[in-house]
Amino acid sequence: MSTISLIGIILGLIALIYLAYRGHSIVWVAPVCAAIVAVLGGLNVLDTYLGDYIKGTAEYIISWFPAFFLGAVYGKLMDMTGSARSLANKLVSLIGPKFAVLAVVLPCLLMTFGGISLFVVVFVIYPMGYAIYREADLPRTLLPGAIAFGAFGITMTAIPGTPQIQNIIPTQYYGTTATAAPWMGLIAALLIAVPGYLYLEWRCRSARKKGLHFEEDPKYIDNTADAATLPGWHWLSGLVPLIVVVLMLNVLPGVLERANIVKWSANQSIVVALIAGILVTCLMNIRQFKVLLPAVNKGADGSLTAIMNTACAVGFGSVVKAVPGFALLKNAMLNMPGSILFSEAIAVNVLAGATGSASGGMSIALEALSAQYLEKAAAIGLNPEYLHRVASLASGGLDTLPHNGAVLTLLAVSNCTHKESYIDICVTSCIIPVVVSVLLSLVWGLFI
């Protein structure tokens, strides 16, 4: 029975990947694929749907809705007030089109490290990147790779202290903080950043040698004239909230705990940090008060779609955990050669790839395996911070397969096809991060 159930898990995963890649909503795809897993696992489909699936989905929403909601509102305020755009324009004016790749990547890194959702970053950066690549006379199809490289990985998973949810989720399972394993995170960031940036620069040089030029996007509408109505200091309204969020997440909780005032969990800290970012953004844009409430409304609406997509993927994982075949899969993961860090890197990468979601795949893996990883870590004296950092790093690898929601959004906004632009996204945001997470966990495990 376990073997048939394992086949059911594999078939369910294949169906999930295929249907998501075809653009179908995971809200209905996930329960249908979970039904395949349940039937071949010998479970009653209706009971499984109303039990394991709904429970897994609901528990994820209960745990992470505040972070999704506040993060979406914060990002939309930064977007609609023009704060993020002003900051990006300032950075571009300092860097210039001569360094086109850096002028796109750097604002992405700064914004995601400051807590802005990568989906918001895509919409903010694309118009700027479009203008930069047009002035640099580089093919427009190279732009999605640069945006993905800056927004989809390093400051989402590797840099210690990032407020992105992919760095917060492991705290719930390992009792760690957002700054867990700082040296491992910084080394990983460097190992991803250097080859990724060199690759993008090589692609630009190759395009010039081939005589390729910028071609206008017939669907693109230039709205940059709106920036002329903003004051010259407005870029500070993009920078200051980012700094406030990072400090409130990583500094304030420690200060309060050392003063014996209060001890916050990572979930509580991220809520306080995002609320602070929202308030600072509103105060610095108080003259745009007519924009603030609509931005909150749009952010709130957007948060529902984002968390439902991820929660449904987690619900699918809850059904996978309930069938007999998962015991075989879990034993295979736990008994892999090498350290538990290597095992975790493989497990999170695989499930993030299967669900097309970094946070969803990591949540499924940690929900199923974190207790055993913690037990093994305690037995060998391994600091759980390394488990945290490896899980976060691995979540940002195979998640960017072609069916990933952020990839589909980026290509849609850029009006590019997978054939035209996915290779650059794949190399910088999938292949390099996967290699780094797997090799780093393997090598690090040799010295613990």
C-alpha positions as CSV (number, residue, x, y, z in Angstrom):
1,M,0.0,0.0,0.0
2,S,2.8,2.4,0.8
3,T,4.3,1.9,-2.6
4,I,1.0,2.7,-4.4
5,S,0.6,5.7,-2.0
6,L,4.1,7.0,-2.9
7,I,3.1,6.7,-6.6
8,G,0.1,8.8,-5.8
9,I,2.2,11.5,-4.2
10,I,4.4,11.6,-7.3
11,L,1.3,11.7,-9.6
12,G,-0.2,14.4,-7.5
13,L,2.9,16.5,-7.6
14,I,3.2,16.1,-11.4
15,A,-0.4,17.2,-11.8
16,L,0.1,20.2,-9.5
17,I,3.2,21.4,-11.4
18,Y,1.6,20.9,-14.9
19,L,-1.7,22.6,-14.1
20,A,-0.1,25.5,-12.3
21,Y,2.3,25.9,-15.2
22,R,-0.7,26.0,-17.5
23,G,-1.9,29.0,-15.6
24,H,-4.8,27.4,-13.6
25,S,-5.6,28.7,-10.2
26,I,-4.0,26.7,-7.4
27,V,-7.1,27.4,-5.3
28,W,-8.8,24.6,-7.2
29,V,-5.8,22.8,-8.5
30,A,-4.4,22.0,-5.1
31,P,-7.5,20.1,-3.7
32,V,-7.9,18.2,-7.0
33,C,-4.3,17.1,-6.9
34,A,-4.7,16.3,-3.2
35,A,-7.6,14.1,-4.1
36,I,-5.3,12.0,-6.3
37,V,-2.9,11.6,-3.4
38,A,-5.8,10.6,-1.1
39,V,-7.4,8.1,-3.4
40,L,-4.1,6.2,-4.1
41,G,-3.2,6.5,-0.4
42,G,-6.4,4.7,0.6
43,L,-8.0,7.7,2.3
44,N,-11.6,8.9,2.0
45,V,-11.5,11.9,-0.4
46,L,-14.3,13.9,1.3
47,D,-13.0,13.3,4.8
48,T,-9.5,14.2,3.7
49,Y,-10.6,17.4,2.0
50,L,-12.7,18.5,5.0
51,G,-10.0,17.3,7.5
52,D,-6.3,17.3,6.6
53,Y,-6.6,19.7,3.6
54,I,-8.8,22.4,5.2
55,K,-6.9,22.1,8.5
56,G,-3.5,22.6,6.8
57,T,-4.8,25.5,4.8
58,A,-6.5,27.2,7.7
59,E,-3.5,26.8,10.1
60,Y,-1.2,28.5,7.6
61,I,-3.6,31.4,7.2
62,I,-4.0,31.8,10.9
63,S,-0.2,31.8,11.4
64,W,0.8,34.1,8.6
65,F,-2.1,36.3,7.6
66,P,-0.9,39.3,9.6
67,A,2.5,39.2,7.8
68,F,0.9,38.8,4.4
69,F,-1.7,41.5,5.0
70,L,0.6,44.1,6.5
71,G,3.3,43.3,4.0
72,A,0.9,43.8,1.1
73,V,-0.4,47.1,2.5
74,Y,3.1,48.4,3.2
75,G,4.2,47.5,-0.3
76,K,1.2,49.0,-2.0
77,L,1.6,52.3,0.0
78,M,5.2,52.5,-1.1
79,D,4.1,51.9,-4.7
80,M,1.1,54.2,-5.0
81,T,2.7,57.1,-3.2
82,G,5.6,56.9,-5.6
83,S,8.1,56.4,-2.7
84,A,9.6,53.2,-4.0
85,R,9.8,54.7,-7.5
86,S,11.5,57.9,-6.2
87,L,14.1,55.8,-4.4
88,A,14.7,53.7,-7.4
89,N,15.0,56.7,-9.7
90,K,17.6,58.2,-7.2
91,L,19.7,55.1,-7.4
92,V,19.5,55.0,-11.2
93,S,20.6,58.6,-11.4
94,L,23.6,57.7,-9.3
95,I,24.5,54.6,-11.2
96,G,23.5,55.5,-14.8
97,P,22.7,53.3,-17.9
98,K,26.4,52.5,-18.4
99,F,25.9,49.9,-15.6
100,A,22.4,48.9,-16.7
101,V,22.3,45.5,-14.9
102,L,23.5,47.1,-11.6
103,A,21.0,49.9,-11.9
104,V,18.2,47.4,-12.0
105,V,19.5,44.8,-9.6
106,L,20.5,47.2,-6.8
107,P,17.0,48.8,-6.3
108,C,15.4,45.4,-6.3
109,L,17.8,44.2,-3.6
110,L,17.3,47.2,-1.4
111,M,13.5,47.1,-1.7
112,T,13.1,43.4,-0.9
113,F,15.6,43.7,2.0
114,G,13.4,46.6,3.3
115,G,10.3,44.3,3.4
116,I,8.6,45.2,0.1
117,S,6.9,42.2,-1.6
118,L,8.7,40.9,-4.7
119,F,5.5,41.2,-6.6
120,V,5.3,44.9,-5.8
121,V,9.0,45.3,-6.7
122,V,8.3,43.8,-10.2
123,F,5.7,46.4,-10.9
124,V,7.8,49.3,-9.5
125,I,11.1,48.4,-11.2
126,Y,9.9,47.3,-14.6
127,P,9.2,50.9,-15.9
128,M,12.6,52.1,-14.7
129,G,14.4,49.1,-16.1
130,Y,12.6,49.6,-19.4
131,A,14.0,53.2,-19.6
132,I,17.5,52.1,-18.5
133,Y,17.7,49.2,-21.0
134,R,16.3,51.5,-23.7
135,E,19.0,54.1,-23.1
136,A,21.7,51.5,-22.9
137,D,20.3,49.9,-26.1
138,L,20.1,46.4,-24.7
139,P,17.4,43.9,-25.7
140,R,14.3,44.3,-23.6
141,T,14.1,40.5,-23.2
142,L,17.2,40.6,-20.9
143,L,15.4,42.8,-18.4
144,P,13.3,40.1,-16.6
145,G,16.5,38.2,-15.7
146,A,17.9,41.2,-14.0
147,I,14.7,41.9,-12.1
148,A,14.3,38.3,-11.0
149,F,18.0,38.2,-9.8
150,G,17.5,41.2,-7.6
151,A,14.0,40.5,-6.3
152,F,13.6,36.7,-6.1
153,G,16.5,35.4,-4.1
154,I,19.4,37.0,-2.2
155,T,17.5,39.4,0.1
156,M,14.6,37.1,0.3
157,T,16.5,34.1,1.7
158,A,20.2,34.7,2.3
159,I,20.8,38.1,3.9
160,P,20.4,37.8,7.7
161,G,17.7,40.0,9.1
162,T,15.6,40.3,6.0
163,P,11.9,40.7,6.9
164,Q,10.7,38.6,3.9
165,I,8.4,35.7,5.0
166,Q,10.9,33.1,3.7
167,N,13.3,34.2,6.4
168,I,10.6,34.4,9.1
169,I,8.9,31.0,8.7
170,P,11.8,28.9,10.0
171,T,11.7,30.8,13.3
172,Q,8.4,29.2,14.1
173,Y,9.9,25.7,13.8
174,Y,13.4,26.2,15.2
175,G,13.0,29.0,17.8
176,T,15.5,31.2,16.0
177,T,15.5,34.9,14.9
178,A,15.6,36.6,11.6
179,T,19.4,37.0,11.9
180,A,20.0,33.3,12.2
181,A,23.4,31.9,11.1
182,P,24.7,35.3,9.8
183,W,28.0,34.1,8.4
184,M,26.4,31.2,6.5
185,G,23.8,33.7,5.1
186,L,26.4,36.2,4.0
187,I,28.6,33.6,2.4
188,A,25.6,32.2,0.5
189,A,24.6,35.7,-0.6
190,L,28.1,36.3,-2.0
191,L,28.2,32.9,-3.8
192,I,24.9,33.7,-5.4
193,A,25.5,37.3,-6.2
194,V,28.9,37.1,-7.9
195,P,28.2,34.4,-10.5
196,G,24.7,35.7,-11.1
197,Y,25.8,39.3,-11.8
198,L,28.7,38.1,-14.0
199,Y,26.3,36.0,-16.0
200,L,23.9,38.9,-16.6
201,E,26.8,41.2,-17.6
202,W,28.1,38.4,-20.0
203,R,24.6,38.2,-21.5
204,C,24.6,42.0,-22.2
205,R,28.1,41.8,-23.8
206,S,27.0,38.9,-25.9
207,A,23.9,40.8,-27.1
208,R,26.0,43.8,-28.1
209,K,28.5,41.5,-30.0
210,K,25.6,39.9,-31.9
211,G,24.3,43.4,-32.9
212,L,21.1,43.1,-30.9
213,H,19.3,46.3,-29.9
214,F,16.4,47.5,-27.8
215,E,13.0,47.0,-29.3
216,E,10.0,48.9,-28.0
217,D,7.2,47.0,-26.1
218,P,4.0,47.8,-28.0
219,K,2.0,47.2,-24.8
220,Y,4.1,49.5,-22.6
221,I,2.7,52.8,-21.5
222,D,5.2,55.3,-20.0
223,N,3.9,57.0,-16.9
224,T,7.2,58.4,-15.6
225,A,6.0,62.0,-16.1
226,D,4.1,61.7,-12.8
227,A,7.5,61.7,-10.9
228,A,7.9,65.4,-11.9
229,T,5.2,66.4,-9.5
230,L,7.0,65.0,-6.5
231,P,9.5,67.0,-4.4
232,G,13.3,66.4,-4.8
233,W,13.6,64.9,-1.3
234,H,10.9,62.3,-2.0
235,W,13.4,59.5,-2.5
236,L,13.9,59.6,1.3
237,S,10.3,58.5,1.7
238,G,11.4,55.3,-0.1
239,L,14.5,54.8,2.0
240,V,13.5,55.7,5.5
241,P,10.6,53.2,5.8
242,L,12.9,50.4,4.6
243,I,15.5,51.3,7.3
244,V,12.7,51.5,9.9
245,V,11.3,48.0,9.1
246,V,14.8,46.4,9.2
247,L,15.7,48.1,12.5
248,M,12.3,47.4,14.1
249,L,12.6,43.7,13.2
250,N,16.2,43.1,14.1
251,V,17.2,45.6,16.8
252,L,14.1,46.7,18.8
253,P,13.1,43.1,20.0
254,G,16.6,42.5,21.4
255,V,16.7,45.9,23.1
256,L,13.3,45.2,24.8
257,E,14.2,41.7,25.8
258,R,17.6,42.8,27.4
259,A,15.7,45.5,29.3
260,N,13.3,42.9,30.6
261,I,10.3,44.8,29.1
262,V,8.9,42.2,26.8
263,K,10.0,39.2,24.7
264,W,8.5,39.1,21.2
265,S,8.3,36.1,18.9
266,A,9.5,36.5,15.3
267,N,5.8,36.6,14.2
268,Q,5.1,39.5,16.6
269,S,8.3,41.3,15.6
270,I,7.5,41.2,11.9
271,V,4.0,42.6,12.6
272,V,5.4,45.5,14.7
273,A,8.1,46.2,12.0
274,L,5.6,46.3,9.2
275,I,3.1,48.5,11.1
276,A,6.0,50.9,11.8
277,G,6.9,50.9,8.1
278,I,3.3,51.6,7.2
279,L,3.0,54.5,9.6
280,V,6.3,56.1,8.5
281,T,5.3,55.8,4.9
282,C,2.0,57.5,5.6
283,L,3.6,60.3,7.6
284,M,6.2,61.0,5.0
285,N,3.5,61.1,2.3
286,I,0.8,62.9,4.3
287,R,0.3,65.4,1.5
288,Q,-0.9,62.5,-0.6
289,F,-3.6,61.6,1.9
290,K,-6.1,61.0,-1.0
291,V,-3.9,58.1,-2.1
292,L,-3.3,56.5,1.3
293,L,-6.7,54.9,1.9
294,P,-7.0,53.5,-1.7
295,A,-3.5,52.0,-1.3
296,V,-4.5,50.3,2.0
297,N,-7.6,48.9,0.3
298,K,-5.7,47.5,-2.7
299,G,-3.0,46.1,-0.5
300,A,-5.6,44.3,1.7
301,D,-7.3,42.8,-1.4
302,G,-4.0,41.7,-2.8
303,S,-3.0,40.0,0.4
304,L,-5.9,37.6,0.2
305,T,-4.9,36.3,-3.2
306,A,-1.3,35.9,-2.1
307,I,-2.0,34.0,1.1
308,M,-4.7,31.8,-0.4
309,N,-2.4,30.6,-3.2
310,T,0.3,29.7,-0.7
311,A,-2.1,28.2,1.9
312,C,-3.7,26.0,-0.7
313,A,-0.2,24.6,-1.6
314,V,0.4,23.9,2.1
315,G,-3.0,22.2,2.3
316,F,-1.9,19.9,-0.5
317,G,1.2,19.1,1.6
318,S,-0.9,18.3,4.6
319,V,-2.7,15.6,2.6
320,V,0.7,14.3,1.4
321,K,1.8,14.0,5.0
322,A,-1.4,12.0,5.9
323,V,-0.9,9.1,3.4
324,P,1.2,6.0,4.0
325,G,3.6,6.7,1.2
326,F,4.9,9.8,2.9
327,A,6.6,7.6,5.5
328,L,8.8,6.2,2.7
329,L,9.5,9.7,1.4
330,K,10.3,11.0,4.8
331,N,12.7,8.1,5.6
332,A,14.4,8.6,2.3
333,M,15.0,12.3,3.1
334,L,16.1,11.7,6.7
335,N,18.5,8.9,5.8
336,M,20.2,10.6,2.9
337,P,24.0,10.5,2.9
338,G,25.7,13.5,4.4
339,S,24.5,15.8,7.2
340,I,20.9,16.8,8.2
341,L,21.7,20.2,6.6
342,F,22.1,18.4,3.2
343,S,18.9,16.4,3.8
344,E,17.0,19.6,4.6
345,A,18.3,21.4,1.6
346,I,17.1,18.7,-0.7
347,A,13.7,18.3,0.9
348,V,12.9,22.1,0.8
349,N,14.2,22.5,-2.7
350,V,12.1,19.6,-4.0
351,L,8.9,20.7,-2.3
352,A,9.4,24.4,-3.2
353,G,9.8,23.3,-6.8
354,A,6.7,21.0,-6.6
355,T,4.5,23.7,-5.3
356,G,6.0,26.6,-7.2
357,S,6.2,28.5,-3.9
358,A,9.2,29.2,-1.7
359,S,7.1,29.8,1.5
360,G,4.6,27.0,0.7
361,G,7.3,24.4,-0.1
362,M,9.3,25.3,2.9
363,S,6.3,25.2,5.2
364,I,5.4,21.7,4.0
365,A,8.9,20.4,4.5
366,L,9.4,21.9,7.9
367,E,6.0,20.9,9.2
368,A,6.8,17.3,8.3
369,L,10.5,17.1,9.1
370,S,11.6,19.9,11.5
371,A,10.9,17.9,14.7
372,Q,13.2,15.1,13.5
373,Y,15.8,17.6,12.3
374,L,15.8,19.3,15.7
375,E,16.1,16.0,17.5
376,K,19.1,15.0,15.3
377,A,20.6,18.5,15.7
378,A,20.4,18.2,19.5
379,A,22.1,14.8,19.4
380,I,25.1,16.2,17.5
381,G,25.2,19.6,19.1
382,L,24.2,21.5,15.9
383,N,22.9,25.0,16.4
384,P,19.3,25.2,15.0
385,E,20.3,28.5,13.4
386,Y,22.0,26.5,10.6
387,L,18.8,24.6,10.0
388,H,17.0,27.9,9.7
389,R,19.4,29.4,7.2
390,V,19.6,26.3,5.0
391,A,15.8,26.0,4.9
392,S,15.5,29.7,3.9
393,L,18.2,29.4,1.3
394,A,16.8,26.2,-0.2
395,S,13.3,27.7,-0.5
396,G,14.6,30.2,-3.0
397,G,15.9,27.7,-5.6
398,L,13.6,25.3,-7.4
399,D,10.6,27.5,-6.5
400,T,11.4,29.6,-9.6
401,L,10.6,26.8,-12.0
402,P,8.4,28.0,-15.0
403,H,5.1,27.5,-13.1
404,N,6.1,29.9,-10.3
405,G,3.6,32.7,-9.7
406,A,6.2,35.4,-9.5
407,V,7.9,34.2,-12.7
408,L,4.5,34.3,-14.5
409,T,3.8,37.7,-13.2
410,L,7.2,39.1,-14.2
411,L,6.9,37.8,-17.7
412,A,3.4,39.1,-18.1
413,V,4.4,42.6,-16.9
414,S,7.4,42.5,-19.2
415,N,5.4,41.2,-22.1
416,C,8.0,38.5,-22.7
417,T,7.6,34.8,-23.2
418,H,9.3,31.9,-21.4
419,K,11.2,31.2,-24.6
420,E,12.5,34.8,-24.8
421,S,13.5,35.4,-21.1
422,Y,13.1,32.4,-18.8
423,I,16.7,31.2,-19.4
424,D,18.1,34.2,-17.6
425,I,15.6,33.8,-14.7
426,C,16.4,30.1,-14.5
427,V,20.2,30.6,-14.3
428,T,20.3,33.4,-11.8
429,S,17.3,32.6,-9.6
430,C,17.0,28.8,-9.9
431,I,20.2,27.0,-10.9
432,I,22.8,29.1,-9.0
433,P,20.7,29.3,-5.8
434,V,20.1,25.5,-5.9
435,V,23.8,24.7,-6.4
436,V,24.8,27.1,-3.6
437,S,22.2,25.8,-1.1
438,V,23.0,22.2,-1.8
439,L,26.8,22.6,-1.9
440,L,26.9,24.9,1.1
441,S,24.8,22.6,3.2
442,L,27.0,19.6,2.1
443,V,30.3,21.3,2.8
444,W,29.1,23.0,6.0
445,G,27.9,19.7,7.3
446,L,31.4,18.2,7.0
447,F,32.6,20.6,9.7
448,I,29.9,20.3,12.3
